[in-house]
C-alpha cells in the first residue's frame, strides 16, 4: 500500500525549515538547516530523533551531497548536462537509485533497479514550495530515502536560485 507525504517550505524561516506531513497533515518529519558560509548542513528529524544529516560537498564539479542516516551513508550527485534534473545515489542500500524530474521541477520519479519507489507532483502557483509525494514501496527505508531526496531537491533548487540572484545583482552594480 502506498503512502502520501507532503513536503513544504516554511515561510519566513531563516534556517529554511521544511515540514513533511502525511495525507492527514500530521507532522512526520521536519528539517532544519544550520548557518554555514561554505558547508551548509541539514538535519532531518522524525519526532525528537535525528534520522538523517545532509551536507553539501563544497569543492565538487557537480552538485553533490553527503548523507548520513540510520539506513546508511551515501552520496547524492546531480548530473550537470541534462535538460531535466537527474540525481543518482552512490553507495548505501539504495546504490544506483535515481531521481528524475521535469524541466520545471514539478514532477519527480524515484526508481531503483527498474522499480518505482516514489513519485512527486508540485503545485505550480503556490506561495511556498510544496510537493506531494506518493511513496509506493511500503517500508521505512524507502520512505526515508524519498524524504532525503526531496529535501535535497529543494536545497538544490534554493541554492541555484540564490546563486542566480547574487550573479544578477553583481551585474546591476
N, C-alpha and C positions, 0 to 999 in steps of 0.2 A: 504494500500500500504506500502511496506517495505522501509526502508531507509538504505543505506550503509554508514558506518563510518569506518575510518581507524585510528588506534592509533599507534604512532611511538615515540620511544625514540629519543631525540635529541643527536647527537654525541657531545662529549666533554663538556657536561653540568655538572658543579659542583653540582648544585641543582637537577639534574635528571629531567629536563624539559621533558614533553611529549606533543605532539600535537595530537588533534583529528580533522580530516578533513572529509568532505563529499566526495562523488564519483567524484566531480569536483575539488577536492583538495582545497576547500575553508575552511579556519580555522573556526571550530565550537566551540571547547573547547580547553583550554590549561591548563596544570597543572604545579605546581612548588612546590618543597619541601622546607622546612626550615631546616637549620642546627640545629641538636639536637643530643646529645650523647645518651640519654636514651629514649626520647619520640619523634621520628620523626613525623612530620605533613606534610600534603599535601593539597593544595588548588586547587580546580577545578573552572576555570573561564569560563564564556560564554561572550565573548566580554570583557567589563570592569567590569562585575558584577560577584561576587563570588557566585557560586551556590551550592558548597559542600566543606566540610572540613573533611579530613580523618586523624585520629590519631591512631597510633598503640598502643595497650594496652601493657604495659611493662611486668607486672607480671601476666602471664597467662599460664596455662598448654598447651593451644593450641594457635596457631597464631590467634589473634583477633584484629579487627579494629573497632573503634568507629567513626560513621559517623554522621555529622550534615549537613543537606541540606534543600533546600526550600520545598522538598517533605516530610520532617520529619526526625526525629533522629532514628537511628537503629544501629545494630551491625552486622558485617560480621565475621563469625567464620569458620575456616578451620578444617575439620575433619583430625585428625592425622593418624590414622591407616587405610589407604586406598591405593590401588595400583595407583589410579589416584587422581588428586586434586579434592576435593569436598568442596564447600563453602555453608554456609547456612546464610540467612538473618534472624535476630531475631528482632522483633518489627517493628514498622513503617508500612506504607501502603503495603509493599511487604513482610510482615512477612511470613516465610516459603518458600520463593523463594530459589532456589538452582542454583549453577553454577557447572557443572560437566565437567571435562576436560579429556584428554587422557594422556598417560604416558609421552609424550614428550612435553606437554604444547603447542601444536599447535592448537588444536581444543577445543572449549568450547561450551556448550549449557546452556542457562539460562532459567529455567522454573519456573512456579508458578501455583499451583493447576492443574497440568497436561497440561497446555498450554505453548507452547514455546514462550518466549518473544524475544529472540535473539540467534544467534549462530555465532561463530567466527572461522576463519581459519588463522593460522600463516604461514609465509613463512619459510622454513627450512634453507636455506643458504642466510642470509642477514647480512649486516654489523651491522644493528641495529635491535632491536626487533620491529616487525611490525605485527599487527593483523588487518585483515579485518573483520568487524562486520556487520552482517545483522540484523537490529532491525525490527522484524516482527510486533510487536504492534506499531501502528501509533499514539502515543501520547507522549507528552513531559516527563511525569514521567517515562515511560518505556525506553525512550532514555537515560535519566539521570541515572537511576539505572543501565543500561547497561554500561555506561561510568564509573560510580563509581566502579562497579565490575571489569571491565577490568583494570582500574588503580590499584586497589587493587591486582589483579593477578600479574601485572608487579612488583609492590612493593614487594610482597611476594617472587617472583622468584629472584628478585635482592637481597633481604636480605638473602635468602638461599645461593645464590652463594657467597656473601661476607662472610657469616658465614663459609662456607666450605673452602674458600681460606684462611681465617685467621686461621682456625684449621690446614690446610695443612702447612702453614708457621710456626706454632708453633712446628710441628713435625720435620721440617727440620733443626731447630737450634741445 
